[in-house]
Amino acid sequence: MGTDLAYNFVFKVVLIGESGVGKSNLLSRFTKNEFNHDSRTTIGVEFSTRSIQVDNITIKAQIWDTAGLERYRAITSAYYRGAVGALLVYDITKHLTYENVERWLKELYDHADPHIVVMLVGNKSDLGTARTVPKEEAKDFAEAKGLLYMETSALESTNVESAFLEVLTAIHMKVASKEVTRGSISAVTLGPSSEYKEERQSCCKST
């Protein structure tokens, strides 16, 4: 039995990490099952959506991609606003992209909901022979920071589905357990107009 609603929740998930680690391809693999070999940097923030089922609940995942802004360190708080999940992506063959994970984590926690579900993602696992980041090291780091962890290959479509589903399921569990109060991580409204309208009503109601 479905509900009258097309979906029960909209969860905004942001992709963060250095340029060139494969964020756009993780997005397109999950939402469209596509991989683009032409790896030009996208300009402008973009997002794609995909609906999934968790415990008979329909969740609309709204996945946002930094789209090149990370080069300019110009990601604003608007990008993080309303995000309930994040995939922090590095390239297992480029150690520098892993070294910068801590800086990304700091930026995320500076701007995002403190209850946000974060997964550390080592992408390009198909290039294992060129690996410079040991899996155990990244896994231990993730555990120490309280993050989920997975290695993926957007190219071979390995673990991409699993990574997003694990994050979305974890968000849903937080919402369902009422661990997080409404207005924090909860059903996220779609589109700026409804978001700002809701903010105005809650914070600036005229007497």
VOPAGU-2260 file (C-alpha; in pm, 1 decimal, decimal comma):
REM VOPAGU-2260
SITE   aa  ch    i         X         Y         Z
SITE  MET   A    0       0,0       0,0       0,0
SITE  GLY   A    1     148,8     334,8    -103,5
SITE  THR   A    2      64,6     665,7      54,8
SITE  ASP   A    3    -110,8     958,0    -108,5
SITE  LEU   A    4     220,5    1143,7    -105,9
SITE  ALA   A    5     474,7    1075,6    -377,4
SITE  TYR   A    6     732,1    1072,2     -97,4
SITE  ASN   A    7     736,7    1097,3     281,8
SITE  PHE   A    8    1068,2    1275,9     329,4
SITE  VAL   A    9    1310,3    1481,5     127,6
SITE  PHE   A   10    1666,7    1444,2     250,6
SITE  LYS   A   11    1931,6    1682,3     122,9
SITE  VAL   A   12    2274,3    1520,1      97,1
SITE  VAL   A   13    2583,1    1718,1      -2,6
SITE  LEU   A   14    2894,2    1591,6    -177,2
SITE  ILE   A   15    3215,3    1751,9     -54,0
SITE  GLY   A   16    3586,5    1696,8    -107,3
SITE  GLU   A   17    3866,8    1814,7    -331,8
SITE  SER   A   18    3819,8    1879,6    -703,8
SITE  GLY   A   19    3864,7    1577,4    -928,4
SITE  VAL   A   20    3787,6    1303,0    -676,3
SITE  GLY   A   21    3476,7    1194,3    -868,0
SITE  LYS   A   22    3190,4    1364,3    -683,6
SITE  SER   A   23    2996,1    1444,5   -1002,3
SITE  ASN   A   24    3028,2    1086,2   -1123,5
SITE  LEU   A   25    2910,5     947,3    -790,0
SITE  LEU   A   26    2608,3    1176,4    -826,6
SITE  SER   A   27    2532,1    1074,8   -1184,9
SITE  ARG   A   28    2593,2     705,2   -1112,1
SITE  PHE   A   29    2348,2     706,9    -821,7
SITE  THR   A   30    2077,7     926,1    -974,6
SITE  LYS   A   31    2101,1     833,5   -1345,3
SITE  ASN   A   32    2327,3     528,0   -1352,9
SITE  GLU   A   33    2564,7     715,3   -1583,4
SITE  PHE   A   34    2939,6     772,6   -1584,2
SITE  ASN   A   35    3092,9    1058,2   -1780,9
SITE  HIS   A   36    3450,7     998,5   -1897,3
SITE  ASP   A   37    3483,2    1366,1   -1989,1
SITE  SER   A   38    3584,3    1493,5   -1647,9
SITE  ARG   A   39    3555,2    1867,6   -1702,6
SITE  THR   A   40    3465,6    2061,1   -1389,9
SITE  THR   A   41    3099,5    2153,0   -1370,6
SITE  ILE   A   42    3026,4    2518,3   -1307,2
SITE  GLY   A   43    2752,4    2624,8   -1070,1
SITE  VAL   A   44    2596,8    2419,3    -791,8
SITE  GLU   A   45    2371,5    2144,1    -914,3
SITE  PHE   A   46    2165,4    1868,7    -761,3
SITE  SER   A   47    1983,5    1558,9    -879,3
SITE  THR   A   48    1712,9    1360,6    -708,9
SITE  ARG   A   49    1622,2     997,4    -675,9
SITE  SER   A   50    1351,4     833,8    -467,7
SITE  ILE   A   51    1424,1     518,9    -269,6
SITE  GLN   A   52    1229,8     294,7     -30,7
SITE  VAL   A   53    1341,3     243,8     328,3
SITE  ASP   A   54    1114,0      45,9     563,4
SITE  ASN   A   55     813,2     105,5     334,2
SITE  ILE   A   56     881,2     479,9     349,4
SITE  THR   A   57     959,0     669,2      31,0
SITE  ILE   A   58    1256,3     899,9      65,8
SITE  LYS   A   59    1340,8    1151,8    -200,7
SITE  ALA   A   60    1716,3    1201,6    -194,2
SITE  GLN   A   61    1826,6    1542,9    -313,8
SITE  ILE   A   62    2200,3    1507,9    -380,6
SITE  TRP   A   63    2397,4    1832,4    -419,8
SITE  ASP   A   64    2730,3    1864,0    -597,5
SITE  THR   A   65    2979,4    2144,0    -528,3
SITE  ALA   A   66    3040,6    2164,2    -902,1
SITE  GLY   A   67    3384,9    2318,3    -902,7
SITE  LEU   A   68    3335,5    2571,7    -624,4
SITE  GLU   A   69    3579,8    2383,4    -403,6
SITE  ARG   A   70    3862,3    2515,7    -620,8
SITE  TYR   A   71    3786,0    2866,3    -506,2
SITE  ARG   A   72    3713,1    2782,2    -142,3
SITE  ALA   A   73    3387,4    2960,7    -208,6
SITE  ILE   A   74    3137,0    2708,9     -82,1
SITE  THR   A   75    2889,0    2912,5     115,3
SITE  SER   A   76    2665,4    2826,1     405,3
SITE  ALA   A   77    2374,2    2816,1     157,0
SITE  TYR   A   78    2520,6    2497,6       9,7
SITE  TYR   A   79    2511,8    2327,9     350,4
SITE  ARG   A   80    2179,4    2472,2     464,5
SITE  GLY   A   81    1924,9    2200,7     527,9
SITE  ALA   A   82    2171,4    1919,8     454,8
SITE  VAL   A   83    2104,2    1610,2     664,0
SITE  GLY   A   84    2374,8    1392,9     509,9
SITE  ALA   A   85    2717,2    1435,2     351,0
SITE  LEU   A   86    2952,6    1220,3     149,2
SITE  LEU   A   87    3307,8    1341,1     206,8
SITE  VAL   A   88    3494,5    1206,0     -92,9
SITE  TYR   A   89    3866,4    1153,4    -152,7
SITE  ASP   A   90    4058,9     972,3    -427,7
SITE  ILE   A   91    4235,7     658,4    -299,9
SITE  THR   A   92    4517,3     723,1    -551,5
SITE  LYS   A   93    4580,5    1086,6    -450,4
SITE  HIS   A   94    4697,6    1113,6     -90,8
SITE  LEU   A   95    4659,2    1491,2     -84,1
SITE  THR   A   96    4282,9    1460,3    -135,0
SITE  TYR   A   97    4277,0    1239,0     177,4
SITE  GLU   A   98    4497,4    1477,4     376,9
SITE  ASN   A   99    4243,3    1754,5     314,2
SITE  VAL   A  100    3954,9    1549,9     455,9
SITE  GLU   A  101    4000,0    1701,0     801,8
SITE  ARG   A  102    3965,0    2055,9     664,5
SITE  TRP   A  103    3645,9    1958,5     481,3
SITE  LEU   A  104    3511,1    1801,6     797,0
SITE  LYS   A  105    3574,7    2122,4     990,9
SITE  GLU   A  106    3400,0    2330,0     724,6
SITE  LEU   A  107    3106,7    2089,8     722,7
SITE  TYR   A  108    3060,5    2105,2    1099,8
SITE  ASP   A  109    3102,3    2483,8    1096,4
SITE  HIS   A  110    2807,5    2520,9     858,7
SITE  ALA   A  111    2587,4    2211,8     882,8
SITE  ASP   A  112    2349,1    2061,7    1134,6
SITE  PRO   A  113    2554,9    1900,3    1415,8
SITE  HIS   A  114    2350,6    1580,3    1376,9
SITE  ILE   A  115    2436,0    1545,0    1007,6
SITE  VAL   A  116    2516,5    1189,9     892,6
SITE  VAL   A  117    2862,0    1186,3     734,1
SITE  MET   A  118    3025,9     910,3     531,3
SITE  LEU   A  119    3392,6     916,7     435,3
SITE  VAL   A  120    3415,8     780,1      80,5
SITE  GLY   A  121    3734,6     655,1     -81,9
SITE  ASN   A  122    3648,8     675,0    -451,2
SITE  LYS   A  123    3824,1     517,2    -754,7
SITE  SER   A  124    3864,6     175,2    -592,4
SITE  ASP   A  125    3899,7      37,3    -948,2
SITE  LEU   A  126    4249,9     193,6    -948,4
SITE  GLY   A  127    4366,2     -21,3    -656,8
SITE  THR   A  128    4712,6     -75,1    -802,3
SITE  ALA   A  129    4775,8     300,9    -784,4
SITE  ARG   A  130    4645,2     324,6    -426,2
SITE  THR   A  131    4824,9     570,6    -196,1
SITE  VAL   A  132    4569,6     572,2      89,1
SITE  PRO   A  133    4557,0     243,7     285,2
SITE  LYS   A  134    4199,6     130,7     347,3
SITE  GLU   A  135    4266,3      49,5     714,1
SITE  GLU   A  136    4406,7     396,1     780,4
SITE  ALA   A  137    4100,4     568,7     634,3
SITE  LYS   A  138    3867,2     328,9     812,2
SITE  ASP   A  139    4036,7     394,1    1147,9
SITE  PHE   A  140    4018,8     769,9    1087,5
SITE  ALA   A  141    3646,3     744,7    1007,9
SITE  GLU   A  142    3580,0     539,1    1320,9
SITE  ALA   A  143    3772,6     785,2    1538,1
SITE  LYS   A  144    3564,0    1074,0    1398,1
SITE  GLY   A  145    3232,7     888,4    1419,2
SITE  LEU   A  146    3186,4     871,8    1041,2
SITE  LEU   A  147    3050,3     596,4     821,5
SITE  TYR   A  148    3308,3     464,7     574,5
SITE  MET   A  149    3307,5     299,3     232,0
SITE  GLU   A  150    3526,5     264,1     -76,1
SITE  THR   A  151    3351,5     311,7    -408,6
SITE  SER   A  152    3409,3     309,3    -781,4
SITE  ALA   A  153    3180,5     536,6    -979,5
SITE  LEU   A  154    3339,9     394,0   -1294,7
SITE  GLU   A  155    3258,8      29,4   -1214,7
SITE  SER   A  156    2949,7     119,6   -1010,7
SITE  THR   A  157    3094,9     -53,0    -703,4
SITE  ASN   A  158    2934,6      36,7    -368,4
SITE  VAL   A  159    2787,3     361,8    -504,0
SITE  GLU   A  160    2432,5     246,5    -436,3
SITE  SER   A  161    2537,3     103,0     -99,2
SITE  ALA   A  162    2707,9     425,2      10,7
SITE  PHE   A  163    2407,3     647,4     -60,2
SITE  LEU   A  164    2159,1     393,5      79,6
SITE  GLU   A  165    2357,5     355,4     401,9
SITE  VAL   A  166    2365,0     732,6     452,8
SITE  LEU   A  167    1994,4     774,4     370,9
SITE  THR   A  168    1899,1     483,2     597,3
SITE  ALA   A  169    2104,2     628,8     883,1
SITE  ILE   A  170    1930,4     966,9     838,1
SITE  HIS   A  171    1592,3     798,0     837,1
SITE  MET   A  172    1677,7     607,0    1155,3
SITE  LYS   A  173    1765,8     934,1    1329,9
SITE  VAL   A  174    1437,2    1088,9    1221,5
SITE  ALA   A  175    1231,5     778,8    1305,8
SITE  SER   A  176    1389,1     740,4    1650,6
SITE  LYS   A  177    1307,4    1105,2    1726,4
SITE  GLU   A  178    1671,5    1134,2    1832,1
SITE  VAL   A  179    1666,4    1457,3    1640,6
SITE  THR   A  180    1396,2    1711,4    1704,1
SITE  ARG   A  181    1182,0    1859,9    1432,9
SITE  GLY   A  182    1335,0    2161,4    1271,8
SITE  SER   A  183    1674,7    1998,7    1294,5
SITE  ILE   A  184    1706,9    1684,5    1083,3
SITE  SER   A  185    1352,5    1612,3     972,1
SITE  ALA   A  186    1151,6    1629,8     653,3
SITE  VAL   A  187    1338,6    1881,8     443,9
SITE  THR   A  188    1131,0    2114,4     231,5
SITE  LEU   A  189    1209,8    2129,0    -135,1
SITE  GLY   A  190    1308,9    2452,7    -303,2
SITE  PRO   A  191    1414,3    2789,0    -165,5
SITE  SER   A  192    1071,2    2949,8    -165,5
SITE  SER   A  193     914,2    2700,6      73,2
SITE  GLU   A  194    1231,0    2692,3     283,8
SITE  TYR   A  195    1246,0    3066,9     332,2
SITE  LYS   A  196     872,1    3094,9     382,6
SITE  GLU   A  197     897,6    2839,5     661,2
SITE  GLU   A  198    1188,1    3028,4     820,9
SITE  ARG   A  199     998,9    3358,9     806,5
SITE  GLN   A  200     693,5    3206,6     969,5
SITE  SER   A  201     890,1    3047,7    1251,5
SITE  CYS   A  202    1128,6    3332,8    1333,8
SITE  CYS   A  203     970,8    3657,8    1227,5
SITE  LYS   A  204     597,6    3626,8    1283,7
SITE  SER   A  205     441,2    3969,0    1320,4
SITE  THR   A  206     226,1    4018,3    1626,0
